[in-house]
Amino acid sequence: MIKLNHALVAVAFTIVLVSCTKEEDAPPVNPNNLSLNISGLEDLGSGYAYEGWIMVNGSPKSAGIFTVDANGKLSQSGFQISEADLNSATAYILTIEPSPDNDPNPSDVHILAGNFNSNTASLTVNHPAALGTDFTSAMGKYILATPTDMDSTNEASGVWWLDPAAGPAAGLVLPTLPAGWKYEGWAVINGTPFSTGTFTDPMMADNAAPYSGPNPGPPFPGEDFLLNAPAGTTFPTDLRGGVVVISVEPDPDNSAMPFLLKPLVGMVDANASVHAAQMMNNNAAATNPNGTVTR
């Protein structure tokens, strides 16, 4: 009997030990119940991050914060959300937020959104809760000219988004942006993008003229590259053979470079005539981010 009891105790101890070891060694259950699959986002640099929101009973609730590296990879793509909230969610919205952020509410900078259809939402920029447009209807034309000085020999050193044959009139046809966004013009000079200023209305002048001459420019977006050239750059220049761009920028914007949304791109012909309208290409489909979220 004594030997039997010892044997039973040993067996019982072994069972308990094995059971405990298996429980401790078992991998933890993945707690994430909201998964993102988004492409086309970019690194926001210091001071900003992306934040997801789910709409529950008409109100936004945070669904996680993440960043994106230089290769477009999300720092986190799975998030643990209250099951009750997630089951009640009707839509997902992605915003750009200050980091750190003391405001518990979403910013105005909504970049992607989508309604849940069963357990998945397709995220686009043209959802009404995002930018409300995909920019595929945007059109643009521009001229090379330097109207802010009296020198007729440097006319290829300026770009103005106007149509000279219409009065002149605005050269850009762009959708109205929601709060949190603005347009910005760019001229790429020797591989470096130079801003021509930001604007919301293509029928009015933009907000800056850091390089223009002393005379007033046309009442449309544009810039003459004549003065105040940064180190390593010489003005006047020749924009022929280069690139001009209209981008869509978050507001506020912490970057001196164009944002990922670049709906209009103009490849300036090397033999382009000054003062003659040049057409831009619609580039929206290539630069719009998109993705899905699954609950």
C-alpha positions as CSV (number, residue, x, y, z in Angstrom):
1,M,0.0,0.0,0.0
2,I,2.8,2.4,0.8
3,K,4.5,1.8,-2.5
4,L,1.2,2.2,-4.3
5,N,0.5,5.5,-2.6
6,H,3.9,6.9,-3.5
7,A,3.4,5.8,-7.1
8,L,0.0,7.5,-7.2
9,V,1.4,10.7,-5.7
10,A,4.3,10.7,-8.3
11,V,1.8,10.2,-11.2
12,A,-0.4,13.0,-9.9
13,F,2.6,15.3,-9.4
14,T,3.7,14.6,-12.9
15,I,0.3,15.3,-14.4
16,V,0.1,18.6,-12.5
17,L,3.6,19.5,-13.6
18,V,3.0,18.7,-17.2
19,S,-0.3,20.5,-17.2
20,C,1.3,23.7,-15.6
21,T,4.2,23.6,-18.0
22,K,1.9,23.3,-21.1
23,E,-0.2,26.2,-19.8
24,E,2.8,28.4,-19.2
25,D,4.4,27.5,-22.5
26,A,1.2,28.0,-24.6
27,P,1.4,31.1,-26.8
28,P,-1.0,33.9,-25.7
29,V,-4.2,34.3,-27.6
30,N,-4.0,37.2,-30.1
31,P,-6.2,39.9,-28.5
32,N,-6.4,42.0,-31.7
33,N,-9.9,42.1,-33.2
34,L,-9.5,45.0,-35.7
35,S,-7.1,44.5,-38.6
36,L,-5.8,47.1,-41.1
37,N,-4.5,46.5,-44.6
38,I,-3.7,50.0,-46.0
39,S,-1.2,51.0,-48.7
40,G,-0.1,54.3,-50.0
41,L,0.4,56.1,-46.7
42,E,3.7,57.9,-45.9
43,D,5.9,58.7,-43.0
44,L,4.5,61.9,-41.3
45,G,7.8,62.7,-39.6
46,S,8.0,63.9,-36.0
47,G,5.1,65.5,-34.3
48,Y,2.2,63.6,-36.2
49,A,0.7,60.2,-36.3
50,Y,-2.3,58.4,-37.9
51,E,-5.2,57.5,-35.7
52,G,-8.2,55.3,-36.6
53,W,-11.7,56.0,-35.3
54,I,-14.9,53.9,-35.4
55,M,-18.3,55.5,-35.5
56,V,-20.5,54.1,-32.7
57,N,-24.0,55.5,-32.3
58,G,-23.0,58.5,-34.4
59,S,-19.9,59.3,-32.2
60,P,-16.2,58.7,-33.0
61,K,-14.2,56.4,-30.7
62,S,-10.5,55.9,-31.0
63,A,-9.4,52.7,-32.7
64,G,-5.7,53.0,-32.3
65,I,-2.7,55.1,-33.2
66,F,0.1,54.1,-35.6
67,T,3.0,55.5,-37.6
68,V,4.3,54.6,-41.1
69,D,7.9,54.1,-42.0
70,A,9.8,55.3,-45.2
71,N,8.6,52.1,-46.9
72,G,5.0,52.7,-46.1
73,K,4.8,49.9,-43.5
74,L,2.4,50.5,-40.6
75,S,4.0,50.3,-37.1
76,Q,0.9,48.4,-36.0
77,S,-1.9,46.8,-38.0
78,G,-3.9,45.1,-35.3
79,F,-5.8,46.7,-32.5
80,Q,-7.9,45.5,-29.5
81,I,-11.2,47.2,-29.5
82,S,-14.2,46.7,-27.2
83,E,-16.4,43.9,-28.8
84,A,-19.5,45.8,-28.1
85,D,-18.2,49.0,-29.8
86,L,-16.8,47.1,-32.7
87,N,-20.0,45.2,-33.3
88,S,-21.9,48.5,-33.2
89,A,-19.5,50.4,-35.5
90,T,-20.9,51.7,-38.7
91,A,-17.8,53.2,-40.2
92,Y,-14.0,53.6,-39.9
93,I,-12.2,56.9,-40.3
94,L,-8.5,57.5,-40.5
95,T,-7.1,60.9,-39.4
96,I,-3.8,62.7,-39.0
97,E,-3.2,63.8,-35.5
98,P,-0.6,65.7,-33.5
99,S,1.7,63.4,-31.5
100,P,1.5,63.6,-28.6
101,D,-2.2,64.7,-28.7
102,N,-4.1,66.1,-25.8
103,D,-7.4,66.4,-27.7
104,P,-9.6,63.3,-27.3
105,N,-11.5,64.2,-30.5
106,P,-10.6,63.6,-34.1
107,S,-8.7,66.4,-36.0
108,D,-10.2,67.9,-39.2
109,V,-7.5,66.1,-41.2
110,H,-9.5,63.0,-42.4
111,I,-7.6,61.1,-45.1
112,L,-9.5,57.7,-45.4
113,A,-12.9,56.4,-44.5
114,G,-15.3,53.6,-45.2
115,N,-18.6,52.1,-44.1
116,F,-18.6,48.6,-42.6
117,N,-20.3,46.0,-44.9
118,S,-20.6,43.0,-42.7
119,N,-17.1,42.7,-41.1
120,T,-15.1,44.7,-43.7
121,A,-14.9,48.4,-44.6
122,S,-13.2,49.5,-47.9
123,L,-11.2,52.7,-47.2
124,T,-11.0,55.5,-49.8
125,V,-10.2,59.2,-49.9
126,N,-13.5,60.0,-51.7
127,H,-15.7,58.8,-48.8
128,P,-17.8,61.7,-47.4
129,A,-16.1,61.3,-44.0
130,A,-12.7,61.6,-45.6
131,L,-11.8,64.1,-48.4
132,G,-15.0,63.5,-50.2
133,T,-13.4,63.3,-53.6
134,D,-10.8,61.1,-55.4
135,F,-9.5,64.0,-57.5
136,T,-9.8,62.0,-60.8
137,S,-11.8,64.9,-62.3
138,A,-9.1,67.5,-61.5
139,M,-7.6,69.3,-64.6
140,G,-4.9,71.8,-64.9
141,K,-2.9,74.0,-67.3
142,Y,-0.1,76.5,-66.6
143,I,2.2,78.9,-68.4
144,L,5.9,79.7,-68.0
145,A,6.3,83.4,-67.4
146,T,7.9,85.9,-65.0
147,P,5.4,88.7,-64.7
148,T,6.8,90.1,-61.4
149,D,9.9,91.7,-63.0
150,M,10.6,93.7,-66.2
151,D,13.1,91.3,-67.7
152,S,11.8,89.5,-70.7
153,T,14.9,87.2,-70.9
154,N,14.0,85.0,-68.0
155,E,10.4,84.0,-68.8
156,A,11.1,80.3,-68.3
157,S,11.9,80.9,-64.6
158,G,8.3,81.2,-63.4
159,V,5.1,79.1,-63.4
160,W,1.5,80.3,-63.2
161,W,-1.6,78.2,-63.2
162,L,-3.7,80.3,-65.5
163,D,-5.3,80.0,-69.0
164,P,-4.0,83.0,-71.1
165,A,-6.6,82.4,-73.8
166,A,-9.5,83.0,-71.4
167,G,-8.9,86.4,-70.2
168,P,-6.7,85.2,-68.5
169,A,-8.7,82.8,-66.2
170,A,-8.0,80.1,-63.7
171,G,-5.9,77.3,-65.1
172,L,-7.0,74.7,-62.5
173,V,-10.2,72.8,-62.1
174,L,-10.1,71.3,-58.6
175,P,-12.7,70.1,-56.2
176,T,-13.4,72.1,-53.0
177,L,-11.5,70.7,-50.1
178,P,-13.0,70.1,-46.6
179,A,-11.5,71.6,-43.5
180,G,-8.1,70.3,-42.7
181,W,-6.7,70.4,-46.2
182,K,-5.2,72.8,-48.8
183,Y,-3.7,72.8,-52.2
184,E,0.0,73.6,-52.8
185,G,1.9,74.3,-56.0
186,W,5.4,73.0,-56.7
187,A,8.2,73.4,-59.2
188,V,10.9,70.8,-59.1
189,I,14.3,72.5,-59.7
190,N,17.4,70.3,-60.1
191,G,15.6,67.5,-58.3
192,T,14.4,69.7,-55.4
193,P,10.7,70.7,-55.0
194,F,10.1,74.4,-54.4
195,S,6.7,75.5,-53.1
196,T,4.9,78.1,-55.0
197,G,2.4,78.7,-52.1
198,T,-0.7,77.1,-50.7
199,F,-4.3,77.9,-51.7
200,T,-7.9,76.7,-51.4
201,D,-9.4,78.6,-54.4
202,P,-7.7,78.2,-57.8
203,M,-9.3,81.4,-58.9
204,M,-7.3,83.4,-56.4
205,A,-3.7,84.0,-55.7
206,D,-1.9,81.7,-53.3
207,N,-0.6,82.7,-49.9
208,A,3.1,83.3,-50.6
209,A,5.6,84.8,-53.0
210,P,9.0,84.2,-51.5
211,Y,11.0,84.2,-54.7
212,S,9.0,86.6,-57.0
213,G,10.1,90.0,-58.1
214,P,8.9,93.4,-57.0
215,N,5.8,93.6,-59.3
216,P,2.5,92.1,-58.4
217,G,1.8,88.7,-59.9
218,P,-1.5,87.5,-61.6
219,P,-4.4,86.8,-59.3
220,F,-3.8,83.0,-59.6
221,P,-1.5,80.5,-57.9
222,G,2.1,80.6,-59.1
223,E,5.6,81.9,-58.5
224,D,8.5,83.5,-60.2
225,F,11.9,82.1,-59.2
226,L,13.9,85.3,-59.3
227,L,15.0,86.3,-55.8
228,N,16.2,84.7,-52.5
229,A,17.5,81.5,-54.0
230,P,18.5,79.0,-51.2
231,A,22.1,78.0,-50.9
232,G,23.1,75.6,-53.8
233,T,20.4,77.0,-56.1
234,T,20.7,79.9,-58.7
235,F,17.8,82.1,-59.8
236,P,16.6,82.8,-62.4
237,T,16.4,79.3,-63.6
238,D,14.8,77.4,-66.5
239,L,11.8,75.2,-65.6
240,R,11.8,73.6,-69.1
241,G,12.5,69.9,-68.9
242,G,11.4,69.8,-65.3
243,V,8.2,69.0,-63.4
244,V,5.4,71.1,-61.9
245,V,3.0,69.6,-59.4
246,I,-0.3,70.4,-57.6
247,S,-0.5,68.5,-54.3
248,V,-3.1,68.2,-51.5
249,E,-1.6,69.0,-48.1
250,P,-2.8,68.5,-44.6
251,D,-3.4,71.7,-42.6
252,P,-1.5,72.1,-40.4
253,D,1.5,70.7,-42.3
254,N,4.9,70.0,-40.7
255,S,6.7,69.1,-43.9
256,A,8.5,71.2,-46.4
257,M,8.0,68.5,-49.0
258,P,4.9,67.6,-51.1
259,F,2.4,65.3,-49.3
260,L,1.5,61.9,-50.8
261,L,-1.6,63.2,-52.6
262,K,-0.4,64.7,-56.0
263,P,-3.4,64.8,-58.3
264,L,-1.9,66.9,-61.0
265,V,1.6,66.6,-62.5
266,G,3.0,68.5,-65.4
267,M,6.1,67.3,-67.3
268,V,7.4,70.6,-68.7
269,D,8.6,70.0,-72.3
270,A,12.2,70.9,-72.9
271,N,11.1,73.0,-75.8
272,A,8.0,74.5,-74.2
273,S,7.1,78.0,-75.4
274,V,6.8,80.7,-72.7
275,H,3.4,82.3,-72.2
276,A,1.7,79.3,-73.9
277,A,-0.7,77.1,-72.0
278,Q,0.8,73.7,-71.0
279,M,-1.4,70.8,-69.9
280,M,-1.0,68.8,-66.7
281,N,-1.7,65.1,-66.3
282,N,-4.1,63.6,-63.8
283,N,-2.1,61.5,-61.4
284,A,-4.7,60.9,-58.7
285,A,-5.2,57.2,-59.2
286,A,-1.4,56.6,-58.7
287,T,-1.2,58.6,-55.4
288,N,-4.5,58.0,-53.6
289,P,-4.0,55.7,-50.6
290,N,-6.5,52.9,-50.0
291,G,-7.1,49.8,-48.0
292,T,-9.5,47.7,-45.9
293,V,-10.3,47.3,-42.2
294,T,-11.6,44.0,-40.9
295,R,-13.4,43.4,-37.6
